[in-house]
Amino acid sequence: MARVSLDHVTKTFQDDGEIVAVDDLSLDIRDGEFLVLVGPSGCGKSTTLRMIAGLEIPTRGEIQLGERTITNASPQQRDIAMVFQSYALYPHMSVRGNMSFGLREAGELPEDEIQSRVESTATMLGMADLLDRRPQELSGGQQQRVALGRAIVRDPQVFLLDEPLANLDAKLRAEMRTELQKLQDDLETTTIYVTHDQTEAMTMSDRIAILNDGQLQQVGTPLECYHEPNNLFVAGFLGEPSMNFYEGNVRDGSLVTDAFEYPLSDALASAVDGHREVVLGIRPEDIKIGEAEETDYDYSAVVDVVEPMGDENTVHLQFEGQSSDQSVMTATIDGMRSLTLGETTKTQLPPEAVHLFDAATGEALHNRELRDAETVEQIGSRAD
């Protein structure tokens, strides 16, 4: 195991002009940590992984593995194993041959030690009976296990996984997420995992590093990033359905938007002090629908679409009497509750659940509070 540190790392490519793939990235991955790099396509996450692996050399900056600088070291010198999205298995070799190939090429271990590692790893991954099969005889999940096994037998200091579940169907992806978490707990090896899938990021990681346009937006536990986003991008990227956003102006103690006027509590007013143009955000699960209690934060809305999901319903609404893009709202309610298309219902936007952002910079001005930091940490991290 080892700590990985990126210090002001930048990677540019020349293609009819300079393209900045990774922009001044500084990040510390702790010894034994499962860190997920997440972001939209083209945000620089795979390029970052390839620089750590030695497949790309940074234009500027430094990369350290433990106490050793590896910025310009060859991949063979880094003691890092990488699992690719495509699995990259040799079709003419058996599972045993694929898993042992790297160890044989390194020439550092005797054959009996290589076979011992291969067989023990295959047993751990539940594929001891598949060692003599070739890749074309295996399912997608089994091929993924072979690719993981080929990395595990090397006993590296760091695992790098580049969207390894992208080619699997939804059910198998869910199963493999669980398998990977158990595996990382057993091996206790530093793991850096790249994905664009926020579900994978939220459910698997000790911490998430969120990238956009090559720049680090936030790093923290899944629940920290979800409930305390640094900016509009993080708030909108994490969560499905996405957070609702309403841009408005601060006037006389209220936030006035195109669709509604929102009274600012003392805490919210203090947060926006000195800011005129502000974006209010609220997550769909925090919107209350049909509450009997009357408050200053109640608004009438018309049900446009209901999407039944089984355990919950996603409800798309329009503020009554409004028709602009700023007047739409998405809420989630219990799956047993029923709403009718065209129905007018009372919605409530509780001030304790509201987020506020500077409209010009996107910077978070106010986030909802996490009630118990210690409990949040226990929930946000996988059990030790």
N, C-alpha and C positions, 0 to 999 in steps of 0.2 A: 504494500500500500504506500501511497505517497500523495503529498499535496501538489496541486498544479496551480501555477500563478501566471497570469497574463498581465503584463505591465505596459500600458499605453500601446497596445498592439494595433497596427493599421495595415490593411492589405488593399492595394490598388491594382487594377488591371488596365492595360492600354488597349483600347478597341475604338478607334476613331475618337479618341479623347480619353481622359482619365476617368475610370469607373472606381469609386470607393466602395469596396465590398464590406470591409470592416473598418470602423472609424474610431480610433483612439480607445480601444477596449481594455479596461482594467478589471480583472476578475480573479478572485481567489477561490479555488475549489478545495475544500478541506479533505484531510486524510480520511478515507473510508466513506466519503459522502456520495450520495446519489443526487447529482445535479442535472436538471433538465434545461437545455437551451431551447427556447420556444419563441416562435414568431411567425409572421406570414412568409410566403415564398419570396425569396430574394432579399431577406433581411440580414443575411451574413452568417447564419448559424452553422451551415455545413462548411463554409469556408473557414470558420473558426475551428471547427473540429479537424479539418484537414491540416491546418497550421499546427495544431497540437500533435497530430500524428506525424508530421514531417513531410506530408504530401504537397504542401504549399509553404513557401518561406515568407515570413512577414516582410512587408516593405519597411516598416519601422516598428520598434518596440522589442520586448524581450519576453521569452517564455521560459519558465523554470519548472522542473520536475524535482520535487524535494528541494535539496540545496544546490542542484545542478542546473546550469543554464543549457537549454537544449534548442535554442532558437535556430541554429544552423546545423544541428546534428542530423544525420541521416535517420530514416525511419528505423533501421536495424539497431541503431544505437540508443533508442529511446525506451525500450522495455515497456512498450504500449501495444495493446492489441485492439484492432478495429473490426467491427461488424458492419457490413455494408447493407444498404437497402435491398440490393439485388442478390444477396447471399454469396455470390461469387464462388460457387462450388465447382470443382473440376468434374465434368460430366463422366469422364472415362474412369474415374477413381471410385472406389467404394467409400462408404462412410468412414471406415477405419483409415483408408488412405487419405481422405480429405483432412481428417483430424490430426493425423500424424505428419502430414507433409511439411509443415513449417518447422517442426522439431527436428525432422530428419535433415532438412536443408541447413539448419543452424549447426548441426554436427557437434553439439555439445553434450548430448546424452547418449548412453548406450541403448541398444534396441529394446532390451527388456524393460528399461525405465520408461521409454516412450510408450510401449504397449500397455504398461501398468497405468500410466496417466490416461491414455485413451480409454481403457476399459472402465476405470473408476469414474471418469467424467461422463461416459456414456450411461453408466448406471445411475449417476446423480441426475441426469437429464431424462431418465426413463426410456432410453433407446438402446439398451444393451443388446437387444435382439435384432437390431437394424444394422449392425456394424458391417455386414457383408453385402448390403444393398447399395445400389447406385442412386444418385440424386433423382433420376427420372422415375424411380420406383417409390418415391416418397411423396407425401402430401406437403403442402406449403408450410404447415406448422412443423413437420418433421425436418424439412430442409432448414427452417429457421433454427431449430435446435442443433443441427449439425454445424451451422455457422457459428453459433454461440459456443459449442463444444470446441471447435477449432481455436477459438480465442482463449477459452478457459484452460486448455491443456498447457498453454505457454506460461501460466501462472504469472501474468504481467503485473506491473505496479498500477496500471490504469487501464480500464476498459473504455473504449469509445464506440458508441452505438449510433449510427446514422439512419434514423427512421426505419428501424428494423422490422416494424410491424405493418408498414404501409401496404404491403402486398397481400395481407391476410384479410379474410372476411371479418365482419363485425364481431361475430361470436368468438372466433378464434383469437382476434385481437384482445378481447376482454380476458380470455383465458391466459394468453401469453403475458398480459400485463401482470397478472397475479404471479405467474411463474417467474418472471424477471425480478419482481420484488423479493420473493422468497430466495431466489438465487443470490441476489446481491446481499441479503441479510446473512446467508450462509458463508459467502466468500469474503465479505467485508472488504471488498476491493473498491477503490475510488472509481466511480463510474460517471461518465459524462454522456448524456443521452440527448440526441437532437430529434425534435419533432415539430410539426406545425399543428398537431392535435392537442388542444388545450385539455381534453379529458385525460390523455396520457400524462401531461404535465402535472395536472392537479392531483391525480391519484397515485402517481409513482414516486414523486420526488421528495427529497428532504428539503431542497430549495429549488426555486425556479429563477432562471435568468432570462428576462424578456428582452428581445432585440427588435428593433425596427429601423430600416434604412441603415443598417450597419452599426447603429448606436445602441448601447445598453440603456434600457428604459428603467428597469428596476430589478433588484435581486432580493429574494426573501422567501419565507415559507409560503406554501400555496395559499393559506388563508390570509396571511399578511398582504400578499399581492392582490387577492380578491377583494378584501374588505378595506384595505388602505392603499389604493393605487396611487402611484406618484403623479400620474397625469391622465389626461383624457384617453390617450392611446391605450394604456394598460387597462383602464376602466372599461373601455369598449371591447378590447380584445378578449379579456377573460370573462367567461359567463355565456351561457346559452339557454335561453335567448339573451341577447346583449342588453346592457344597461340602457335605459331610456335617457335621452339628453334633451334639454330645453334651454335655448339661449335667450337671455333677457338682460334688462337694464335694472340696476338698483335705484329705486326711487322711494323716498319717504318710508324706509323700513320694510319695503317689499321688493320682491323680484318680479318685474313685469315682463312677461313673455307674450308672444303672438296669440297664445291659446288661453292663458290664465294668469292671474296675479297671485303670487305666493308670499304670504306674510313671513318675514324672517324672525325667528326666535332670537333671543339675546345671543346665544352661542353662534348662530348663523350670521347675524348682523356683525358680530365682532370679527368673524372670519373673513368677511368680504369688505371690511373697512378699508377705504382707499381704492377699491376696485369698482369700476362702473359697469363694465360688460362682463357678465358672469354666466357660466353654464351650470344648470342644475341637473344632477344625475340621480337616478333611483333605479335599483334593480327590480326586475319583474316580480320576484318573490316577496319584495317588501311592500308592494302596493296592496292595500286592503280594498276588497270589493264587497259592497253591501253591508258594511258595518252599521249597527244600530246607533252607536254613540255618535253624537254630533260634535264636530270639531271645526276649527278655522281652516282646515286643510282638506275639506271635502269638495269634490267636483263631480258634476254629472257627465256621464260619458255613454256613448252608444256602442253596443257590441257589433263589430264588423265581421270578425271571423273567430271561430272556436276550433282549436286543434286538439283533439283528444289524444293523450299520450298513455292512458291507462292509469298510472299512479297520480298523474296531474293533468290539468288542461292548460294549454297556452291560449290566452285570450287577447285578441287584438281589438282595441277600442279607439274611438274618436271622441275628443272632447265635444260635448253637445254644443251645436251651433257653430262649430269651427270646421274648416276644410283645408287648412294649410298643412305642409309637411310637419310643422312643429306641433300639430294638434293630435298626432297619433300616439298611442300608448300600448305597450305590451305588458301583460301581467300573467302570472302563473297562479293557479288556484288548485285546490284538492281535486283529484280526479272524480270524486263522487258528487261534486257540485255541478249543477246544470245551469247554463245561461243560454238564452235564446238569441238568435241573430236578429238585430234590430232593436233589441231590448235596451231601454235606458236604465242605467244602474249608477249607484253612488260609488265613487272611487275616493280613496283617501291616500294622501302622500305624507306619511308621518315624518315630522322634522328630524326625529332621531335616526331615521334611515337615509336621510338625504346626503348626497355628496355635492360639493361645489368646486368649480374649476375656473381659473382665469380664462376668459374667452380668447385672448390674444396669444397667450403662451401655452395654454393647455395644462399649466401647473395646478396641482391639487391645492385648494385653499382650505377645504374641510372634508374629512372623511367620517363615516360612522365609527363609533367607538367599539373596540373589542372589550367585552365586559371583563374577561379574566384572561390575562396574557398567558398565564401558566397553563390553563386549560386549553387555550387556542394552540399553544405549542405542541401539546400532547396530541391534539386532534390533527393538526396539520402535518405532523411527522409520522412516519411509520413506526410501529412499536419496536423498541430496542430489544 
